């Protein structure tokens, strides 16, 4: 259809006042309109009666209506206008229990308004990335007053520390976006490695993004008014008990030593149960939190007692070369002990210093059988090796060393490449 000229504009209000001599078509039947003349012919009909107005054929299934004069044309326009208004009203009012509306005789779903559609959850909704002014959430094993809490505060001074009852829970807190980081003790200068946590590092897919070395300052805590002579039992974490074994003997304490989950938890247990015959080995901050007295201060056997913690995150950090970095890896081999020598040679050849090597039994294949015709069948343990070396993964030397190590191992995984803790420390310094 050609566009109407400005002079041929139709006033629908005036048209709708004209009574319609034609019967209204059944709205359930399909209507098709065919305009066989342009608007210019309509204008010509007003000035020249000899020119016929446009012809409109209304096909209402079996009812054919032909319009050949001006009156019929105006009536048909009124029919069209009333039909449109009727359909709009039906669209607004129609709708059953299933929210079905009728538009142009067809049933459609009643769509939810755009402004009311809930937005899909995103990663930022589950755990907003720490931005300027926001609080970093750090999970740790233990209760308030634990050394792990102090390590979290040293690594992230303005963080929100989240206590967890087990190391496994701290891992899951990060994986489930409840926390942004986790603090995990991995070794102590007196007690050695914490093997349980090395197994968790391999079991989970978190990445090491930093380390903290925290001096440990143990105290013997008891309820107010309790003297050392009244004690029959001392409770604490197994590492703390081993780190204070000689000092407890020198104090002349004939007590039973029992292990619990963490140092601060031992202090909380004594205070909550009002145990006047039991002391706890914990930090001075734990004594302050749980209203306990310090019977003996600095009872660790060695003043240079340091625990190394690592920080874990869901994503690794980008390694750099402008500051000292450390990289932690774990690998396994199945070709004999000579492979270990080749692996270590890959680092020695490139002048990369190793700071730690730790072996753990391979859980999936603990024993390897070796056949020998002269001796018989020998059984050897299969091991996983944890190695820390002083180099960043951005360093070409480290990349080439790991490429060579991969040739001799059946399994290799980089646990993380992270900045080294270069905080100065002296044995005389005391930190709670």
CORMO-V792661 format. One record per pair of residues at least 6 apart in sequence whose ideal C-beta (glycine too) atoms are under 8 Angstrom apart, sorted by the first residue. I is the first residue (numbers start at 1). J is the second residue. D is the distance in Angstrom with one decimal. If there is no record, write none. Layout:
BEGIN
i | j | d
I | J | D
I | J | D
END
This chain:
BEGIN
i | j | d
1 | 35 | 5.5
1 | 38 | 7.8
2 | 38 | 4.7
2 | 39 | 6.4
2 | 40 | 7.8
3 | 39 | 7.6
4 | 10 | 7.9
4 | 39 | 4.5
5 | 39 | 6.0
5 | 40 | 7.1
5 | 43 | 7.0
7 | 43 | 6.6
8 | 39 | 5.0
8 | 40 | 7.9
8 | 42 | 6.0
8 | 43 | 5.1
10 | 77 | 6.5
12 | 77 | 7.2
12 | 81 | 5.4
15 | 74 | 5.2
15 | 77 | 4.8
15 | 78 | 5.4
15 | 81 | 7.0
16 | 78 | 5.2
16 | 81 | 5.6
16 | 82 | 7.3
18 | 71 | 7.8
18 | 74 | 5.1
18 | 75 | 6.4
18 | 78 | 5.9
19 | 75 | 7.9
20 | 75 | 4.7
20 | 78 | 5.1
20 | 79 | 5.8
20 | 82 | 8.0
21 | 71 | 7.9
21 | 75 | 6.1
22 | 65 | 6.5
22 | 72 | 7.6
22 | 75 | 5.6
22 | 76 | 7.2
22 | 79 | 6.4
24 | 79 | 6.5
24 | 82 | 7.4
24 | 83 | 7.8
25 | 31 | 5.9
25 | 58 | 7.0
25 | 60 | 4.1
25 | 63 | 7.0
25 | 79 | 7.6
25 | 83 | 7.9
26 | 60 | 6.6
26 | 61 | 7.8
27 | 83 | 7.2
27 | 86 | 6.9
27 | 87 | 7.6
27 | 105 | 7.0
28 | 105 | 6.2
29 | 60 | 5.3
29 | 61 | 4.7
30 | 60 | 7.9
30 | 61 | 6.9
30 | 105 | 7.7
31 | 58 | 6.8
31 | 59 | 7.3
31 | 60 | 6.0
31 | 83 | 7.7
32 | 58 | 7.8
32 | 59 | 4.7
33 | 56 | 6.3
33 | 57 | 7.6
33 | 58 | 6.5
33 | 80 | 8.0
34 | 56 | 6.9
34 | 57 | 4.8
34 | 59 | 7.8
35 | 54 | 5.8
35 | 55 | 8.0
35 | 56 | 5.9
36 | 54 | 6.4
36 | 55 | 4.9
36 | 56 | 7.7
36 | 57 | 7.6
37 | 52 | 7.9
37 | 53 | 7.3
37 | 54 | 3.3
37 | 55 | 6.3
38 | 54 | 7.4
39 | 54 | 7.8
41 | 51 | 6.3
41 | 52 | 7.4
41 | 53 | 6.7
41 | 54 | 5.5
42 | 53 | 5.6
42 | 54 | 5.7
42 | 73 | 7.5
44 | 51 | 4.2
45 | 51 | 5.1
45 | 52 | 6.7
45 | 53 | 4.2
45 | 70 | 6.5
52 | 68 | 6.6
53 | 68 | 7.3
53 | 69 | 6.4
53 | 70 | 5.5
53 | 73 | 5.6
54 | 73 | 7.0
55 | 66 | 6.7
55 | 67 | 6.5
55 | 68 | 5.7
56 | 66 | 7.7
56 | 67 | 4.4
56 | 72 | 7.9
56 | 73 | 7.0
56 | 76 | 5.6
57 | 64 | 6.7
57 | 65 | 7.3
57 | 66 | 5.9
57 | 67 | 7.9
58 | 64 | 7.2
58 | 65 | 4.2
58 | 67 | 7.4
58 | 76 | 7.0
67 | 73 | 5.8
67 | 75 | 7.7
67 | 76 | 5.4
87 | 103 | 7.6
87 | 104 | 6.5
90 | 102 | 5.8
91 | 101 | 6.0
91 | 102 | 6.7
91 | 103 | 5.3
94 | 100 | 8.0
94 | 101 | 5.5
94 | 102 | 4.6
95 | 101 | 4.9
95 | 110 | 5.8
99 | 109 | 6.9
99 | 110 | 3.9
100 | 107 | 5.1
100 | 108 | 7.3
100 | 109 | 6.8
100 | 110 | 6.7
101 | 107 | 7.3
101 | 108 | 5.7
101 | 109 | 7.8
101 | 110 | 5.1
102 | 108 | 7.6
123 | 177 | 8.0
126 | 177 | 4.6
127 | 177 | 3.8
127 | 178 | 7.9
127 | 180 | 6.7
128 | 134 | 6.7
130 | 136 | 4.7
130 | 180 | 6.2
135 | 158 | 6.7
135 | 159 | 6.7
135 | 160 | 4.6
136 | 156 | 5.1
136 | 158 | 7.1
136 | 159 | 4.4
136 | 160 | 6.9
136 | 180 | 5.3
136 | 181 | 6.5
137 | 159 | 6.9
137 | 160 | 5.0
137 | 162 | 5.8
137 | 178 | 7.4
137 | 179 | 4.5
137 | 180 | 4.9
137 | 181 | 7.3
138 | 152 | 4.3
138 | 155 | 7.5
138 | 156 | 5.7
138 | 159 | 4.5
138 | 160 | 7.0
138 | 161 | 5.6
138 | 162 | 6.6
138 | 179 | 6.3
138 | 180 | 6.9
138 | 181 | 4.6
138 | 182 | 7.0
138 | 183 | 5.9
138 | 311 | 7.9
139 | 162 | 4.6
139 | 163 | 8.0
139 | 164 | 5.4
139 | 169 | 7.6
139 | 170 | 4.2
139 | 173 | 4.1
139 | 174 | 6.2
139 | 178 | 7.3
139 | 179 | 3.9
139 | 181 | 7.1
139 | 182 | 4.6
139 | 183 | 7.3
140 | 146 | 6.6
140 | 148 | 3.8
140 | 149 | 5.5
140 | 151 | 7.3
140 | 152 | 5.2
140 | 161 | 6.1
140 | 162 | 7.2
140 | 163 | 6.4
140 | 164 | 6.6
140 | 170 | 6.2
140 | 182 | 7.1
140 | 183 | 4.6
141 | 148 | 5.7
141 | 163 | 7.9
141 | 164 | 5.3
141 | 165 | 7.5
141 | 166 | 6.3
141 | 167 | 4.8
141 | 169 | 7.5
141 | 170 | 5.3
141 | 184 | 7.7
141 | 261 | 7.8
141 | 262 | 6.5
142 | 148 | 5.2
142 | 149 | 6.6
142 | 163 | 6.0
142 | 164 | 7.7
142 | 261 | 7.4
142 | 262 | 3.9
142 | 263 | 7.5
142 | 264 | 5.4
142 | 265 | 6.2
143 | 163 | 5.3
143 | 262 | 6.9
143 | 264 | 4.8
143 | 265 | 5.2
143 | 268 | 5.5
144 | 161 | 7.6
144 | 163 | 6.3
144 | 264 | 6.6
144 | 289 | 5.8
145 | 263 | 7.9
145 | 264 | 3.6
145 | 267 | 6.5
145 | 268 | 7.6
145 | 282 | 6.6
145 | 283 | 6.1
145 | 285 | 5.1
145 | 286 | 3.4
145 | 288 | 7.9
145 | 289 | 4.7
145 | 290 | 7.1
146 | 163 | 7.5
146 | 262 | 5.2
146 | 263 | 6.2
146 | 264 | 4.0
146 | 265 | 7.4
146 | 283 | 7.7
146 | 286 | 7.6
147 | 185 | 7.5
147 | 214 | 6.2
147 | 216 | 6.1
147 | 263 | 6.5
147 | 264 | 7.9
147 | 283 | 6.3
147 | 307 | 6.3
148 | 183 | 5.3
148 | 184 | 7.9
148 | 185 | 6.3
148 | 262 | 7.7
148 | 309 | 6.9
149 | 161 | 5.1
149 | 163 | 7.2
149 | 264 | 7.5
150 | 214 | 6.1
150 | 283 | 7.1
150 | 285 | 7.2
150 | 431 | 7.1
150 | 432 | 6.8
151 | 183 | 5.1
151 | 185 | 7.5
151 | 212 | 4.9
151 | 214 | 4.8
151 | 307 | 7.5
151 | 309 | 4.2
152 | 159 | 5.9
152 | 161 | 5.0
152 | 181 | 7.8
152 | 183 | 4.6
153 | 159 | 6.9
153 | 161 | 6.9
154 | 212 | 5.3
154 | 214 | 6.3
154 | 423 | 8.0
155 | 181 | 7.8
155 | 183 | 6.7
155 | 210 | 6.1
155 | 212 | 4.7
155 | 309 | 7.4
155 | 311 | 5.6
156 | 181 | 6.9
159 | 181 | 7.6
162 | 173 | 6.4
162 | 178 | 7.2
162 | 179 | 5.2
164 | 170 | 4.4
164 | 173 | 6.1
165 | 261 | 7.2
166 | 261 | 7.6
167 | 184 | 6.6
167 | 196 | 6.6
167 | 197 | 5.9
167 | 200 | 5.9
168 | 200 | 6.6
170 | 179 | 7.6
170 | 182 | 4.5
170 | 183 | 7.6
170 | 184 | 6.9
171 | 182 | 6.2
171 | 200 | 5.9
171 | 204 | 4.8
171 | 206 | 6.3
171 | 312 | 7.3
172 | 178 | 8.0
173 | 179 | 4.2
173 | 182 | 6.7
174 | 180 | 7.1
174 | 181 | 6.7
174 | 182 | 4.8
174 | 206 | 5.9
174 | 312 | 6.1
174 | 313 | 6.9
174 | 314 | 6.1
175 | 204 | 6.9
175 | 205 | 7.8
175 | 206 | 7.0
175 | 314 | 7.0
180 | 313 | 7.0
181 | 209 | 7.4
181 | 311 | 5.3
181 | 312 | 6.5
181 | 313 | 5.6
182 | 206 | 6.9
182 | 311 | 7.2
182 | 312 | 4.3
182 | 313 | 7.9
183 | 212 | 7.5
183 | 309 | 5.3
183 | 310 | 7.7
183 | 311 | 5.9
183 | 312 | 7.8
184 | 197 | 5.3
184 | 200 | 7.5
184 | 201 | 7.7
184 | 309 | 6.3
184 | 310 | 5.4
184 | 311 | 7.8
184 | 312 | 6.1
185 | 194 | 5.6
185 | 197 | 6.6
185 | 307 | 5.3
185 | 308 | 7.1
185 | 309 | 5.2
186 | 193 | 6.7
186 | 194 | 5.8
186 | 197 | 5.5
186 | 198 | 6.7
186 | 201 | 7.9
186 | 308 | 5.8
186 | 309 | 7.1
186 | 310 | 5.5
187 | 193 | 4.7
187 | 194 | 6.4
187 | 307 | 7.4
187 | 308 | 5.0
187 | 356 | 7.4
188 | 194 | 7.4
188 | 216 | 7.3
188 | 239 | 5.8
188 | 243 | 7.1
188 | 305 | 7.2
188 | 306 | 7.2
188 | 307 | 4.7
188 | 308 | 7.4
189 | 302 | 7.2
189 | 304 | 6.2
189 | 305 | 6.0
189 | 306 | 4.6
189 | 307 | 7.6
190 | 242 | 7.2
190 | 243 | 4.8
190 | 300 | 7.3
190 | 301 | 6.6
190 | 302 | 5.5
190 | 305 | 5.5
191 | 239 | 4.4
191 | 242 | 5.2
191 | 243 | 5.8
193 | 358 | 5.5
194 | 239 | 7.3
195 | 360 | 6.4
198 | 358 | 6.4
198 | 360 | 5.9
198 | 386 | 5.8
199 | 360 | 6.7
199 | 363 | 7.6
201 | 208 | 7.7
201 | 330 | 7.4
201 | 386 | 7.9
201 | 415 | 5.8
202 | 330 | 6.0
202 | 384 | 6.8
202 | 413 | 7.7
206 | 312 | 4.1
206 | 313 | 6.6
206 | 314 | 6.5
207 | 312 | 6.7
207 | 313 | 5.7
207 | 314 | 7.4
207 | 315 | 6.5
207 | 316 | 4.1
207 | 317 | 7.7
207 | 415 | 7.0
207 | 416 | 4.7
208 | 310 | 4.9
208 | 311 | 7.0
208 | 312 | 6.2
208 | 328 | 5.6
208 | 415 | 5.2
208 | 416 | 2.8
208 | 418 | 5.4
209 | 311 | 5.3
209 | 312 | 6.9
209 | 313 | 4.6
209 | 316 | 6.7
209 | 317 | 4.9
209 | 416 | 6.2
209 | 418 | 5.3
210 | 310 | 7.1
210 | 311 | 4.1
210 | 317 | 7.9
210 | 418 | 4.9
210 | 419 | 6.1
210 | 421 | 7.7
211 | 308 | 6.3
211 | 309 | 6.7
211 | 310 | 5.2
211 | 311 | 7.0
211 | 326 | 6.8
211 | 418 | 6.3
211 | 419 | 7.8
211 | 420 | 6.7
211 | 421 | 5.0
212 | 308 | 7.5
212 | 309 | 4.7
212 | 310 | 7.9
212 | 311 | 7.1
212 | 421 | 5.5
212 | 423 | 8.0
213 | 306 | 5.3
213 | 307 | 7.5
213 | 308 | 5.3
213 | 309 | 7.7
213 | 421 | 4.9
213 | 423 | 6.8
213 | 425 | 7.0
214 | 306 | 6.8
214 | 307 | 5.4
214 | 308 | 7.9
214 | 309 | 6.3
214 | 431 | 7.0
215 | 305 | 6.8
215 | 306 | 5.6
215 | 425 | 6.0
215 | 429 | 6.3
215 | 430 | 7.5
215 | 431 | 5.1
216 | 243 | 7.1
216 | 300 | 6.3
216 | 305 | 4.5
216 | 306 | 6.7
216 | 307 | 5.4
217 | 283 | 6.6
217 | 284 | 6.9
217 | 297 | 8.0
217 | 298 | 6.0
217 | 300 | 7.1
217 | 305 | 7.8
217 | 430 | 5.1
217 | 431 | 6.1
217 | 432 | 6.5
218 | 240 | 6.0
218 | 243 | 6.6
218 | 244 | 5.5
218 | 263 | 7.7
218 | 281 | 5.3
218 | 282 | 7.4
218 | 283 | 7.5
218 | 298 | 7.1
218 | 299 | 5.1
218 | 300 | 4.7
218 | 305 | 7.6
219 | 281 | 7.2
219 | 282 | 6.5
219 | 283 | 6.6
219 | 284 | 5.4
219 | 287 | 6.3
219 | 294 | 4.9
219 | 295 | 7.9
219 | 296 | 6.8
219 | 297 | 5.4
219 | 298 | 7.3
219 | 299 | 6.7
220 | 228 | 7.7
220 | 234 | 7.4
220 | 251 | 7.8
220 | 279 | 5.4
220 | 280 | 7.8
220 | 281 | 6.2
220 | 294 | 7.1
220 | 295 | 4.5
220 | 296 | 4.1
220 | 299 | 5.5
221 | 267 | 5.3
221 | 270 | 7.0
221 | 279 | 6.2
221 | 280 | 4.8
221 | 281 | 7.4
221 | 282 | 5.6
221 | 286 | 6.7
221 | 287 | 4.9
221 | 290 | 7.9
221 | 292 | 4.1
221 | 293 | 6.9
221 | 294 | 6.1
221 | 295 | 6.9
222 | 228 | 7.9
222 | 231 | 6.9
222 | 270 | 7.0
222 | 276 | 7.8
222 | 278 | 7.6
222 | 279 | 4.5
222 | 280 | 7.5
222 | 292 | 6.3
222 | 293 | 5.9
222 | 295 | 5.4
223 | 270 | 6.7
223 | 271 | 7.0
223 | 274 | 6.8
223 | 275 | 7.2
223 | 276 | 5.5
223 | 292 | 6.4
223 | 293 | 7.1
224 | 291 | 7.2
224 | 292 | 7.5
224 | 293 | 5.3
225 | 276 | 7.9
225 | 293 | 7.8
226 | 276 | 5.3
226 | 277 | 8.0
226 | 279 | 7.6
226 | 293 | 7.2
226 | 295 | 7.7
227 | 295 | 7.7
228 | 251 | 6.7
228 | 253 | 6.4
228 | 279 | 7.8
228 | 295 | 5.5
228 | 296 | 7.6
230 | 276 | 6.6
230 | 277 | 6.1
231 | 253 | 6.2
231 | 255 | 5.3
231 | 277 | 6.2
231 | 278 | 6.9
231 | 279 | 5.1
232 | 255 | 5.9
232 | 256 | 6.6
232 | 277 | 4.5
232 | 278 | 7.2
233 | 255 | 5.6
233 | 256 | 4.7
233 | 257 | 7.6
233 | 258 | 6.2
233 | 277 | 6.5
233 | 278 | 4.6
233 | 279 | 7.5
234 | 241 | 7.5
234 | 248 | 6.6
234 | 253 | 7.0
234 | 255 | 4.9
234 | 256 | 7.4
234 | 257 | 5.3
234 | 258 | 7.5
234 | 278 | 7.3
234 | 279 | 5.0
234 | 280 | 7.3
234 | 281 | 6.5
235 | 257 | 7.6
235 | 258 | 4.7
235 | 259 | 7.4
235 | 260 | 5.2
235 | 266 | 4.5
235 | 269 | 6.9
235 | 270 | 7.4
235 | 278 | 6.2
235 | 279 | 7.7
235 | 280 | 5.6
235 | 281 | 7.7
236 | 244 | 7.7
236 | 259 | 7.3
236 | 260 | 6.6
236 | 263 | 5.3
236 | 266 | 4.8
236 | 280 | 5.9
236 | 281 | 3.6
236 | 282 | 6.7
237 | 259 | 6.8
237 | 260 | 6.6
237 | 261 | 7.0
237 | 262 | 5.3
237 | 263 | 5.0
237 | 266 | 7.2
237 | 281 | 7.8
238 | 259 | 4.4
240 | 263 | 5.1
240 | 281 | 4.7
240 | 282 | 7.6
241 | 257 | 5.3
241 | 259 | 6.2
241 | 281 | 6.7
243 | 300 | 5.1
243 | 301 | 6.1
243 | 302 | 7.6
243 | 305 | 5.9
244 | 281 | 5.7
244 | 299 | 4.8
244 | 300 | 5.7
244 | 301 | 6.3
245 | 301 | 6.6
246 | 301 | 4.5
247 | 296 | 7.7
247 | 299 | 4.3
247 | 300 | 6.9
247 | 301 | 5.7
248 | 255 | 7.4
248 | 257 | 7.4
248 | 299 | 7.0
251 | 296 | 6.4
251 | 299 | 7.6
255 | 279 | 7.6
260 | 266 | 4.9
260 | 269 | 6.7
263 | 280 | 7.3
263 | 281 | 6.1
263 | 282 | 4.1
263 | 283 | 6.6
263 | 286 | 6.8
264 | 282 | 5.4
264 | 283 | 7.0
264 | 286 | 4.5
264 | 289 | 7.6
266 | 280 | 3.8
266 | 281 | 6.7
266 | 282 | 5.9
267 | 280 | 4.4
267 | 282 | 4.2
267 | 286 | 4.1
267 | 287 | 6.8
267 | 289 | 7.7
267 | 290 | 4.9
267 | 292 | 5.9
268 | 286 | 7.7
268 | 290 | 5.5
269 | 275 | 7.5
269 | 280 | 7.2
270 | 278 | 5.4
270 | 279 | 7.1
270 | 280 | 4.9
270 | 290 | 7.6
270 | 292 | 6.7
271 | 290 | 4.0
271 | 291 | 6.3
271 | 292 | 6.0
279 | 295 | 6.5
280 | 286 | 7.7
280 | 292 | 7.3
281 | 299 | 7.0
283 | 432 | 5.0
284 | 294 | 6.5
284 | 297 | 7.5
284 | 432 | 4.4
285 | 432 | 4.3
286 | 292 | 7.4
287 | 293 | 7.0
287 | 294 | 5.4
298 | 430 | 7.2
303 | 427 | 4.3
303 | 428 | 7.5
304 | 427 | 4.9
306 | 425 | 7.3
310 | 328 | 7.8
310 | 416 | 7.6
310 | 418 | 7.8
311 | 418 | 7.7
316 | 416 | 6.1
316 | 417 | 7.2
317 | 416 | 7.9
317 | 417 | 7.6
317 | 418 | 6.4
318 | 394 | 7.9
319 | 325 | 6.0
319 | 327 | 7.8
319 | 392 | 4.3
319 | 393 | 4.3
319 | 394 | 4.2
319 | 395 | 7.9
319 | 417 | 4.3
320 | 392 | 6.2
320 | 394 | 5.9
320 | 419 | 7.9
321 | 392 | 5.4
321 | 394 | 5.0
321 | 395 | 6.0
323 | 419 | 5.9
323 | 420 | 8.0
324 | 390 | 6.9
324 | 419 | 7.0
324 | 420 | 4.4
324 | 422 | 6.4
325 | 390 | 7.6
325 | 391 | 6.6
325 | 392 | 3.4
325 | 393 | 7.7
325 | 394 | 7.7
325 | 395 | 7.7
325 | 417 | 5.9
325 | 418 | 6.6
325 | 419 | 5.9
325 | 420 | 6.5
326 | 355 | 6.8
326 | 388 | 5.8
326 | 389 | 7.2
326 | 390 | 5.8
326 | 391 | 7.8
326 | 417 | 7.4
326 | 418 | 6.2
326 | 419 | 7.6
326 | 420 | 4.8
327 | 388 | 7.2
327 | 389 | 5.7
327 | 391 | 5.9
327 | 392 | 6.8
327 | 393 | 5.7
327 | 398 | 6.1
327 | 414 | 6.7
327 | 416 | 7.2
327 | 417 | 4.3
327 | 418 | 7.8
328 | 386 | 7.0
328 | 387 | 7.3
328 | 388 | 5.0
328 | 414 | 7.5
328 | 415 | 4.2
328 | 416 | 5.5
328 | 417 | 7.9
328 | 418 | 8.0
329 | 386 | 7.5
329 | 387 | 5.3
329 | 389 | 7.8
329 | 402 | 7.1
329 | 405 | 7.8
329 | 412 | 6.7
329 | 413 | 6.7
329 | 414 | 5.3
329 | 415 | 6.3
330 | 384 | 5.8
330 | 385 | 6.8
330 | 386 | 5.1
330 | 387 | 7.5
330 | 411 | 7.9
330 | 412 | 7.7
330 | 413 | 5.3
330 | 415 | 6.1
331 | 343 | 7.0
331 | 384 | 7.4
331 | 385 | 5.6
331 | 387 | 7.4
331 | 405 | 6.5
331 | 409 | 4.3
331 | 411 | 6.0
331 | 412 | 4.5
331 | 413 | 7.4
332 | 362 | 6.0
332 | 382 | 7.1
332 | 383 | 7.2
332 | 384 | 5.1
332 | 385 | 7.1
332 | 409 | 6.4
332 | 410 | 5.5
332 | 411 | 4.2
333 | 339 | 4.2
333 | 340 | 7.0
333 | 343 | 7.5
333 | 385 | 8.0
333 | 408 | 6.3
333 | 409 | 5.0
333 | 410 | 5.9
334 | 365 | 8.0
334 | 368 | 6.9
334 | 382 | 7.1
334 | 410 | 5.1
335 | 408 | 7.3
339 | 408 | 4.9
339 | 409 | 7.1
340 | 385 | 7.0
342 | 408 | 4.9
343 | 385 | 7.7
343 | 405 | 5.1
343 | 408 | 5.8
343 | 409 | 6.8
344 | 354 | 7.3
344 | 357 | 8.0
346 | 401 | 4.7
346 | 404 | 4.2
346 | 405 | 5.2
347 | 353 | 7.9
347 | 354 | 6.0
347 | 389 | 5.8
347 | 401 | 5.4
349 | 401 | 8.0
350 | 397 | 4.4
350 | 400 | 6.7
350 | 401 | 5.3
351 | 397 | 7.5
352 | 389 | 5.1
352 | 390 | 6.8
352 | 391 | 5.0
352 | 397 | 6.0
352 | 398 | 6.6
352 | 401 | 6.0
353 | 389 | 6.5
353 | 390 | 4.6
354 | 387 | 6.2
354 | 388 | 6.9
354 | 389 | 5.0
354 | 390 | 7.9
355 | 388 | 4.6
355 | 389 | 6.6
355 | 390 | 6.0
356 | 386 | 7.1
356 | 387 | 6.8
356 | 388 | 4.1
357 | 385 | 6.5
357 | 386 | 7.1
357 | 387 | 5.2
357 | 388 | 7.9
358 | 385 | 7.2
358 | 386 | 4.2
358 | 387 | 7.8
359 | 383 | 4.4
359 | 384 | 7.0
359 | 385 | 5.4
359 | 386 | 7.6
360 | 383 | 6.5
360 | 384 | 4.8
360 | 385 | 8.0
360 | 386 | 6.9
361 | 381 | 5.7
361 | 382 | 6.9
361 | 383 | 6.2
361 | 384 | 7.5
362 | 381 | 7.7
362 | 382 | 3.8
362 | 383 | 6.0
362 | 384 | 5.5
365 | 382 | 4.7
366 | 381 | 6.3
366 | 382 | 6.1
367 | 379 | 5.3
367 | 380 | 7.1
367 | 381 | 6.3
367 | 382 | 6.8
368 | 379 | 7.4
368 | 380 | 4.8
368 | 381 | 7.4
368 | 382 | 5.1
369 | 377 | 5.8
369 | 378 | 7.5
369 | 379 | 6.2
370 | 377 | 7.0
370 | 378 | 4.6
370 | 379 | 7.7
370 | 380 | 6.3
371 | 377 | 5.8
372 | 378 | 6.4
384 | 411 | 7.9
386 | 415 | 7.9
389 | 398 | 7.3
389 | 401 | 7.9
390 | 420 | 7.2
391 | 397 | 6.1
391 | 398 | 4.1
391 | 401 | 7.8
392 | 398 | 6.4
392 | 417 | 5.6
393 | 399 | 6.8
393 | 414 | 6.8
393 | 417 | 4.0
394 | 417 | 7.7
398 | 417 | 7.9
402 | 412 | 7.1
402 | 414 | 7.3
405 | 412 | 6.2
406 | 412 | 5.2
END
